[in-house]
Amino acid sequence: MMTSKRALFVFQLFHVVFAETGQTSTKTAASAPTGVEPASVSAGVPVEIKLKGTVNAGDKADFFADCAGKIPGTVLTQGTDAVTVFTVRNAGKDLKLCYAAAGGEVQAVAGIGLTAVDPTPATKVESITPKTVTAGVPTKITLTGAVAGSKAIFIPKTNACKSAKPNVNLDDKGSGTFNVDGAQGQYKLCYQAPGGTDSAEQVGTQIISLMVFKATSTKPDVITGISPSIITVNVPTMLTLSGAAAGDKAIFVNAATGDCAKVTPEKDVGAGHAMFTIPSTGTYTLCYKVPGASDSVAQPAATLTVKAPGVTKEMINQWHSKNGELDCTALSQVAHCAVSSKGECDTTFMITSGSGYKCAWDENVWPPACVPKSLSDSTSICKTGSCGGAPSQCW
């Protein structure tokens, strides 16, 4: 009798020890989950997953390609349709839910398959357009490099993407409509690859930043002058707008037939100047929009006359104000920079021809040219930082 009892005790002890290893058990789960949500997650990062059905206290589970020999270590949240935080270690399709009821054996729950995708890279998005928006105004933004099915969100620069949930769906062009309703300032981009659940800050090949301006309105006296005020039809011309500031946008409409309220300023004139080409003759009104505004307001001090080809006396009046002379050392940008749209040229002074920096205005040619006072003075011609900038830039 004692031998029989001892044998029974040894068997029970062996069974308990063997069950603790997760290899076998005579017990099975009274109930098991019937589904998971979401069906696709990012591998390698914590994610909340809802297990549909009832989970009992002490139950454990994890997702693997195969449950054989696996010991789940994630303790499940007790309850019906409860959410548990999992970290799926490896990417893969149709991963099995390896489930162990408290004290029971590990089993693959039938009918449940999870997809885990690779973590979202930090360099997926290369750039964004536009780079400025108005707080609270829905705006279409294109993310170069983004793909269909991905998601994104903009958050304040000081916040962390890990705590953000991308919620704007992007199309096959990487575009989505964003409504950034926060304080004015710089915002970073958090991106999520298709099928993922993570949120990765995008650094790209350059700093990706969205400037959010608080809502405001454009006044009719932002621009106090325009130069030149007379240009030739269909000729690209650099126009200087007095009063322009960073983030400002502009567009011209025919004064007789156009209406600023019906157009959207899109030309960036934040540098104080921009190249415009007007396709027809007439008098034009400058429609303007400052950062944070959603309007388009006419600027009476910036009327532009567009004429047919040919020179008029009025067109050269702008040079008369210089009294026929100019010290080129004061110029920080010349025609070569303006035409090439070089970023290092912060200010503009349009010169069509000329070289050297010890120079004077020759109004016998058109357009009036900045020419050297002495062609024999080689130190004055094509000197770095002068009108010519370098021999290769002489014109």
C-alpha positions in Angstrom: 0.0 0.0 0.0 2.8 2.4 0.9 4.6 1.5 -2.4 1.5 2.4 -4.4 1.0 5.7 -2.6 4.7 6.6 -3.1 4.4 5.8 -6.8 1.3 7.9 -7.1 3.1 10.9 -5.4 6.1 10.6 -7.7 3.9 10.6 -10.7 2.0 13.6 -9.6 5.2 15.5 -8.7 6.7 14.6 -12.2 3.5 15.8 -13.8 3.6 19.1 -12.0 7.2 19.7 -12.9 6.7 18.7 -16.5 3.7 21.1 -16.7 5.7 24.0 -15.4 8.1 23.7 -18.3 5.2 24.3 -20.7 5.7 21.0 -22.6 2.5 19.3 -21.5 -0.4 19.4 -19.2 -3.6 17.4 -18.7 -5.5 20.7 -18.4 -6.8 22.7 -21.3 -8.2 26.2 -21.5 -11.9 26.4 -20.6 -12.1 29.1 -23.3 -9.7 30.6 -25.8 -9.7 33.9 -27.8 -11.6 33.9 -31.0 -9.8 36.7 -32.8 -7.2 39.5 -32.5 -7.3 43.2 -33.2 -5.4 44.7 -35.0 -4.5 41.9 -37.5 -1.2 43.5 -38.4 1.4 45.1 -36.1 5.0 46.3 -36.1 7.6 43.8 -35.0 10.0 44.7 -32.1 7.9 47.4 -30.5 5.3 47.2 -27.7 1.7 47.2 -29.1 -1.7 46.9 -27.6 -3.6 43.9 -29.0 -7.2 43.1 -28.2 -8.0 39.4 -27.7 -11.6 38.8 -28.6 -13.3 36.5 -26.2 -12.7 35.7 -22.5 -9.4 35.5 -20.8 -9.0 34.0 -17.4 -6.6 35.1 -14.6 -3.1 33.7 -15.0 -3.4 32.9 -18.8 -0.4 33.6 -20.9 0.2 33.9 -24.7 2.6 35.1 -27.4 2.8 35.1 -31.1 5.2 32.7 -32.9 5.6 31.1 -36.3 5.2 27.7 -34.6 4.1 26.9 -31.1 6.1 23.7 -30.8 8.6 24.1 -27.9 7.5 27.7 -27.3 6.8 29.0 -23.8 4.6 32.1 -23.8 5.6 34.7 -21.3 3.1 37.6 -21.7 0.6 37.5 -18.9 -2.8 38.4 -20.4 -5.2 41.0 -19.1 -8.2 39.2 -17.5 -11.7 39.8 -18.9 -13.7 39.8 -22.1 -12.3 41.5 -25.2 -9.4 42.7 -23.0 -6.4 44.5 -24.3 -2.8 43.3 -23.6 0.5 44.8 -24.5 2.6 42.4 -26.6 6.0 42.7 -28.2 6.1 40.5 -31.3 9.8 39.8 -31.7 10.1 38.8 -35.3 8.3 39.9 -38.5 6.2 37.3 -40.4 2.8 36.4 -41.8 0.2 34.2 -40.2 1.9 34.1 -36.8 0.1 31.8 -34.4 -1.3 32.7 -31.0 0.5 30.3 -28.7 -1.8 30.2 -25.7 -1.5 28.7 -22.3 -4.4 28.7 -19.8 -3.3 28.9 -16.2 -1.8 25.5 -15.4 -2.6 24.3 -18.9 -0.5 23.2 -21.9 0.6 25.5 -24.7 -1.7 25.3 -27.7 -2.0 27.2 -31.0 -5.4 28.8 -31.1 -7.2 27.8 -34.3 -8.4 30.5 -36.7 -6.1 33.3 -35.4 -3.2 34.5 -37.5 -1.2 37.8 -37.0 1.0 39.7 -39.5 4.0 41.5 -38.1 5.9 43.9 -40.4 9.4 45.3 -40.1 9.7 48.5 -38.0 9.2 51.8 -39.8 12.6 53.3 -40.9 13.4 56.8 -39.9 14.5 57.8 -43.5 11.4 56.7 -45.4 10.1 60.3 -46.0 12.5 62.6 -47.8 10.7 65.9 -47.8 7.3 67.5 -47.4 5.3 70.1 -49.5 4.2 72.6 -48.4 6.4 73.4 -45.4 4.0 75.9 -43.7 0.4 75.6 -42.7 -2.2 77.5 -40.6 -3.2 76.1 -37.3 -6.7 74.6 -37.5 -7.0 74.8 -41.3 -7.1 71.4 -43.1 -4.2 71.3 -45.6 -3.1 68.8 -48.2 0.5 67.9 -47.6 2.6 65.6 -49.8 5.2 63.4 -48.2 7.9 62.5 -50.8 8.8 58.9 -50.3 5.7 57.9 -48.5 3.6 55.0 -49.9 -0.1 54.2 -50.1 -1.6 52.6 -47.0 0.9 54.4 -44.7 -0.1 56.9 -42.0 1.4 60.1 -40.5 1.0 62.8 -38.0 2.7 66.1 -37.1 3.5 66.8 -33.5 5.3 69.6 -31.6 9.1 69.5 -32.1 9.7 68.8 -28.4 7.3 65.8 -28.2 8.3 62.2 -28.9 7.0 60.2 -31.8 6.9 57.0 -29.7 3.9 58.4 -27.8 2.1 59.6 -31.0 -0.4 57.7 -33.1 -0.2 58.5 -36.8 -3.9 58.9 -37.9 -3.8 60.5 -41.4 -4.1 58.0 -44.2 -1.8 58.7 -47.2 -2.6 57.9 -50.8 -0.4 56.5 -53.6 1.2 59.9 -54.1 2.1 60.2 -50.4 -0.5 62.9 -49.8 -3.0 63.4 -47.0 -5.1 66.1 -45.5 -3.7 67.3 -42.1 -5.3 69.5 -39.6 -2.6 70.6 -37.2 -4.5 72.4 -34.5 -1.9 73.4 -32.0 0.3 76.3 -30.9 2.5 78.2 -33.4 5.9 76.7 -33.9 7.9 73.9 -35.6 6.4 70.4 -35.8 8.1 67.1 -36.5 6.8 64.3 -38.7 5.9 60.9 -37.3 5.4 58.1 -39.9 4.0 54.6 -39.9 4.6 52.1 -42.6 1.6 50.1 -44.1 0.4 47.4 -41.7 2.5 48.8 -38.8 1.6 50.1 -35.4 4.7 52.0 -34.5 5.5 55.7 -35.0 8.9 56.7 -36.3 10.3 60.3 -36.4 11.4 61.1 -40.0 14.7 62.7 -40.5 15.2 62.1 -44.2 18.2 63.5 -46.1 17.4 66.9 -44.5 15.6 68.2 -41.5 11.9 67.5 -42.0 9.9 70.3 -40.2 6.5 71.8 -40.6 6.0 75.4 -39.5 2.6 76.0 -38.1 1.3 79.6 -37.9 -1.5 80.7 -35.8 -4.6 81.9 -37.7 -4.4 85.5 -38.8 -5.4 87.8 -41.7 -3.5 89.7 -44.4 -3.7 93.5 -44.3 -3.9 95.5 -47.6 -0.7 97.5 -46.8 1.8 94.7 -46.3 3.6 95.5 -49.5 4.6 99.1 -49.8 6.3 99.0 -53.2 7.3 96.9 -56.2 10.3 97.2 -58.5 10.3 97.2 -61.4 6.6 98.3 -61.8 6.7 97.9 -65.6 7.7 94.6 -67.3 7.5 93.0 -70.7 4.9 90.3 -71.4 6.1 86.7 -71.4 9.5 87.7 -70.1 10.6 86.2 -66.8 11.4 89.1 -64.5 12.7 89.3 -61.0 10.3 91.5 -59.0 11.3 93.0 -55.6 8.4 93.5 -53.1 9.1 96.0 -50.3 7.7 94.7 -47.1 7.7 91.0 -47.9 8.7 88.6 -45.1 9.4 84.9 -44.6 6.4 82.6 -45.5 4.6 85.2 -47.6 2.9 84.1 -50.8 1.8 86.1 -53.8 0.1 86.0 -57.2 -0.9 88.6 -59.8 -4.4 88.9 -61.4 -5.6 91.2 -64.1 -6.9 94.3 -62.5 -9.9 94.5 -64.8 -11.0 90.9 -64.9 -9.4 89.3 -61.8 -10.5 89.0 -58.2 -8.0 88.3 -55.4 -10.8 86.6 -53.4 -11.0 83.9 -56.1 -7.3 83.0 -56.3 -4.8 81.4 -54.0 -1.3 83.0 -53.7 1.2 80.3 -54.2 4.5 82.0 -55.2 6.9 82.1 -52.3 8.2 85.7 -51.9 9.6 85.3 -48.5 13.1 86.4 -49.6 11.7 89.8 -50.7 11.9 88.9 -54.4 10.8 86.3 -56.9 10.7 85.6 -60.6 7.3 86.2 -62.3 6.2 85.7 -65.9 3.0 87.4 -66.9 1.4 85.9 -70.1 -0.7 88.9 -71.3 -0.5 92.7 -71.3 -2.4 95.0 -69.0 -2.5 96.3 -65.5 -2.1 93.7 -62.7 -3.0 93.6 -59.0 -0.8 91.8 -56.5 -2.8 89.4 -54.4 -1.1 88.6 -51.1 -1.2 86.1 -48.2 0.9 86.2 -45.0 1.7 83.1 -42.9 -1.2 81.9 -40.9 -3.8 83.5 -43.2 -6.2 81.7 -45.4 -7.2 84.8 -47.4 -5.9 86.6 -50.5 -5.8 90.4 -50.2 -5.0 93.0 -52.9 -2.0 95.2 -52.3 -2.7 98.7 -53.8 0.9 99.8 -53.5 2.1 97.0 -55.8 0.3 97.6 -59.1 2.2 96.1 -62.1 2.0 97.2 -65.7 2.7 94.5 -68.3 3.6 95.9 -71.8 4.3 94.6 -75.2 8.0 94.1 -76.2 9.9 97.4 -76.6 11.6 100.0 -74.3 9.8 103.0 -72.8 11.3 105.9 -70.9 9.3 104.8 -67.8 11.0 101.5 -67.8 14.4 103.0 -67.1 13.3 105.5 -64.5 14.3 103.1 -61.8 17.9 103.6 -62.8 17.6 107.4 -62.8 17.2 107.3 -59.0 20.9 106.3 -58.8 22.0 109.5 -60.5 23.8 107.5 -63.1 26.4 106.0 -60.7 26.5 103.0 -58.4 29.2 101.6 -56.0 29.0 97.9 -56.8 30.7 97.0 -53.5 27.3 97.6 -51.9 25.7 94.8 -54.0 25.4 91.4 -52.5 23.6 89.7 -55.5 24.1 90.1 -59.2 22.3 88.8 -62.3 24.1 85.5 -62.3 22.8 84.7 -58.9 19.3 85.9 -59.6 18.9 83.9 -62.8 20.4 80.8 -61.2 18.2 81.2 -58.1 21.3 80.6 -55.8 20.3 80.3 -52.2 23.3 82.1 -50.8 22.2 85.3 -52.5 20.0 86.8 -49.8 19.3 90.1 -51.4 18.7 91.0 -55.0 19.8 93.7 -57.3 19.1 92.8 -60.9 21.8 93.7 -63.4 21.6 92.4 -66.9 25.1 93.1 -68.0 28.4 94.5 -66.7 31.5 93.4 -64.8 33.8 94.8 -62.1 33.0 96.6 -58.9 34.5 100.0 -59.5 31.8 100.9 -62.0 29.3 103.4 -63.3 25.9 103.2 -65.1 26.0 103.2 -68.9 22.5 104.3 -70.1 23.5 104.1 -73.7 22.8 100.4 -73.7 19.7 98.5 -72.8 19.2 97.6 -70.1 21.5 100.1 -68.4 24.7 98.2 -67.6 27.1 98.2 -64.7 30.4 98.7 -66.4 34.0 99.0 -65.1 35.4 102.5 -64.8 38.7 101.2 -66.0 39.0 98.2 -68.3 42.8 98.1 -67.6 42.3 97.7 -63.9 42.4 93.9 -63.7 42.0 94.0 -59.9 38.6 95.6 -60.4 37.2 93.2 -63.0 35.8 89.8 -62.1 37.0 90.0 -58.6 35.5 87.6 -56.0 32.7 89.4 -54.2 32.4 92.0 -57.0 29.9 92.5 -59.7 31.4 89.7 -61.7 32.1 87.3 -58.9 34.6 85.2 -60.9 35.8 85.2 -64.5 33.4 82.3 -65.3 30.5 84.6 -64.2 31.4 87.6 -66.3 28.8 88.6 -68.7 
